[in-house]
Amino acid sequence: MVLEVAILIVIAGEEKNFETDFKLAGKYISSIEGYIGHTLKRCLEQQNKYILLVDWQTLESHTIGFLQSPQYPEWKNLLHHYYDPFPSVEHYNTILEMKK
C-alpha cells in the first residue's frame, strides 16, 4: 500500500465551499482501480489548511490510474481553483506502525 499525502492551502473564506465540493469530488477518486480510501483533515491552527491522505494499492494507481483517467479532469474542475499555492503531493511507504 502507498500513502499519498497532500497539504492543501485553500483560499481564505472558501473553506465551506471547498469542503462541500470535496465531498462531491470523492465519487471521482473512489471509482479508480487501486483506490483504497481517503481522509481529509482540517488544521486546528490554520483554518484554511488541510491534509489529504489517500491510500492506494500502488504508486501507479495514483500517478497513472487516477491522474490519467477521465475522472481526473472532473476532480480538477471541482477543486483546483481553491488552492493557493498549488499543493505538493508526495507518496510514502509504511516502515513502522504502532497503535494502542
Secondary structure, 3 states (H helix, E strand, C coil): CEEEEEEEEECCCCHHHHHHHHHHHHHHHCCCCCEEEEEEEECCCCCCEEEEEEEECCHHHHHHHHCCCCHHHHHHHHHHHHECCCCCEEEECCCCCCCC
